[in-house]
């Protein structure tokens, strides 16, 4: 515990998210959808979740849903967050939610999700977005796939 005259430091959090769709053998008919995410404080995992999704429009919409669920979990974090560093393998989604990028989804559902995500992180002083390859996002991917089993 910090001395009485020293304020506790706010954490810097790392967030990883992913979505998963399972298809029938024709590779065209979706049978199941799920999202997964984890949030770390640098030393430990503070949130780890897999969620089945009953209805979805596209895999891109699932990626938005995964990120929205993750930032909602960050919003429920018990202390003020100093910075949030978002990682995912859905580059288009990351560009759309990053206010420094000119990308805007054409679909109204995606725009609503972008607005909701931005609102959830509005009070975090520093938010960064980084596209990573599947290997660096493997844990979030495994969590998303585990959501099919729920």
C-alpha positions as CSV (number, residue, x, y, z in Angstrom):
1,X,0.0,0.0,0.0
2,X,1.4,3.4,-0.9
3,X,2.2,5.9,1.9
4,X,-0.7,8.1,3.0
5,X,0.7,11.2,1.2
6,X,1.2,9.2,-2.1
7,X,-1.8,8.6,-4.3
8,X,-2.1,5.0,-5.7
9,X,-1.1,4.7,-9.3
10,X,-3.7,3.9,-11.9
11,X,-2.9,0.9,-14.0
12,X,-2.1,0.6,-17.7
13,X,-4.1,-2.2,-19.2
14,X,-3.5,-4.4,-22.2
15,X,-6.6,-5.7,-24.0
16,X,-6.8,-8.5,-26.6
17,X,-10.0,-9.4,-28.4
18,X,-11.2,-11.8,-31.1
19,X,-14.3,-13.4,-32.6
20,X,-15.0,-16.8,-34.0
21,X,-17.5,-18.3,-36.4
22,X,-18.0,-22.0,-37.0
23,X,-19.5,-23.1,-40.3
24,X,-21.1,-26.3,-41.6
25,X,-19.1,-28.4,-44.0
26,X,-20.2,-26.3,-47.0
27,X,-18.1,-23.4,-45.4
28,X,-21.0,-21.1,-46.1
29,X,-23.6,-21.8,-43.4
30,X,-22.6,-20.5,-40.0
31,X,-23.5,-22.8,-37.1
32,X,-22.1,-20.9,-34.1
33,X,-20.6,-17.6,-33.2
34,X,-18.6,-16.5,-30.1
35,X,-16.3,-13.8,-28.9
36,X,-13.4,-13.8,-26.4
37,X,-11.2,-11.3,-24.8
38,X,-8.7,-10.8,-22.0
39,X,-7.4,-7.8,-20.1
40,X,-4.0,-7.7,-18.4
41,X,-2.4,-5.2,-16.1
42,X,1.1,-6.1,-17.3
43,X,1.7,-8.7,-14.6
44,X,-1.5,-10.7,-14.4
45,X,-4.7,-11.3,-16.3
46,X,-7.5,-9.3,-14.6
47,X,-10.4,-10.3,-16.9
48,X,-10.7,-13.3,-19.2
49,X,-14.0,-14.1,-20.9
50,X,-15.6,-16.3,-23.6
51,X,-19.2,-15.6,-24.7
52,X,-21.5,-17.4,-27.2
53,X,-23.4,-15.0,-29.5
54,X,-26.8,-16.1,-30.6
55,X,-27.3,-13.8,-33.5
56,X,-24.8,-12.0,-35.7
57,X,-24.7,-10.3,-39.1
58,X,-21.1,-10.9,-40.1
59,X,-17.7,-11.8,-38.8
60,X,-16.8,-8.1,-38.8
61,X,-19.8,-7.4,-36.6
62,X,-18.6,-10.1,-34.2
63,X,-15.2,-8.4,-34.0
64,X,-17.0,-5.2,-33.0
65,X,-19.0,-7.1,-30.5
66,X,-15.9,-8.7,-29.0
67,X,-14.2,-5.3,-28.6
68,X,-17.4,-3.8,-27.1
69,X,-17.7,-6.6,-24.5
70,X,-14.0,-6.1,-23.7
71,X,-14.2,-2.3,-23.2
72,X,-17.3,-2.8,-21.1
73,X,-15.3,-5.1,-18.8
74,X,-12.6,-2.4,-18.6
75,X,-15.3,0.1,-17.7
76,X,-16.2,-2.2,-14.7
77,X,-12.5,-2.2,-13.6
78,X,-12.5,-1.2,-9.9
79,X,-10.0,1.6,-10.2
80,X,-9.3,4.4,-12.6
81,X,-7.4,3.3,-15.7
82,X,-4.4,5.4,-16.8
83,X,-4.1,3.9,-20.3
84,X,-5.6,1.1,-22.4
85,X,-3.7,-0.6,-25.2
86,X,-6.1,-2.5,-27.5
87,X,-4.8,-5.3,-29.6
88,X,-6.7,-7.4,-32.2
89,X,-6.3,-9.1,-35.5
90,X,-9.3,-7.2,-37.0
91,X,-7.5,-4.3,-38.6
92,X,-10.6,-2.7,-40.2
93,X,-12.4,-2.7,-36.8
94,X,-9.4,-1.2,-35.0
95,X,-9.1,1.6,-37.7
96,X,-12.8,2.3,-37.4
97,X,-12.8,2.7,-33.6
98,X,-9.5,4.7,-33.5
99,X,-10.5,8.4,-33.6
100,X,-7.2,9.3,-35.2
101,X,-8.0,7.2,-38.3
102,X,-10.3,8.4,-41.1
103,X,-12.1,5.1,-41.4
104,X,-15.9,5.0,-40.8
105,X,-18.1,1.9,-41.2
106,X,-20.9,2.3,-43.8
107,X,-23.2,0.0,-41.9
108,X,-25.3,1.6,-39.2
109,X,-25.0,-1.3,-36.8
110,X,-21.2,-1.1,-37.0
111,X,-21.4,2.7,-36.5
112,X,-23.5,2.2,-33.4
113,X,-20.9,-0.2,-32.1
114,X,-18.0,2.2,-32.9
115,X,-19.9,4.9,-31.0
116,X,-20.5,2.6,-28.0
117,X,-16.9,1.5,-27.9
118,X,-15.6,5.1,-28.0
119,X,-18.0,6.0,-25.2
120,X,-16.8,3.2,-23.0
121,X,-13.2,4.4,-23.3
122,X,-13.9,8.1,-23.3
123,X,-12.7,8.6,-19.7
124,X,-9.4,6.7,-20.2
125,X,-6.7,9.4,-20.8
126,X,-4.6,7.3,-23.2
127,X,-6.1,4.7,-25.6
128,X,-4.0,3.1,-28.3
129,X,-5.0,0.6,-31.0
130,X,-2.7,-1.9,-32.6
131,X,-3.4,-4.6,-35.2
132,X,-1.5,-7.8,-34.4
133,X,-1.1,-11.1,-36.3
134,X,-3.0,-14.2,-35.2
135,X,0.0,-15.5,-33.3
136,X,0.2,-12.5,-31.0
137,X,-3.6,-12.7,-30.5
138,X,-3.7,-16.5,-30.0
139,X,-5.0,-16.4,-26.4
140,X,-8.0,-14.2,-27.3
141,X,-8.6,-16.5,-30.3
142,X,-8.7,-19.5,-28.1
143,X,-11.1,-17.8,-25.7
144,X,-13.4,-16.9,-28.7
145,X,-13.3,-20.5,-29.9
146,X,-14.1,-21.7,-26.3
147,X,-17.3,-19.6,-26.5
148,X,-18.8,-22.1,-28.9
149,X,-18.8,-24.7,-26.1
150,X,-20.9,-22.6,-23.7
